[in-house]
Amino acid sequence: MEIPEAPVTVLIAGVLLIFASIIVTFVVVLKPRHAIPLSRRRPDAAASTSRLTLLTNTAVGAINKRMKGRNDFLVSRDKLERAGLKTQ
């Protein structure tokens, strides 16, 4: 029992459809949401901080406050700096 071979044109058409789907994915789905920067859209608006920025700033402040002047924290300041984390 032999498996019938598909014509070459069907194979080429399949490969082209796969490439077309990849291109459509990058062009349509993953395109930037905002083509014009916020500063140009609303030049008079003040820059606002996101909730994520507020949360991370609060976490950094709490860690720095806990570490200030202490060497018995979970990890020493020297170990954090060697790992590439900079303290403020």
Buried (B, 14 or more C-beta within 10 A) or exposed (E): EEEEEEEEEEEEEEEEEEEEEEEEEEEEEEEEEEEEEEEEEEEEEEEEEEEEEEEEEEEEEEBEEEBEEEEEEEEEBEEBEEEEEEEE
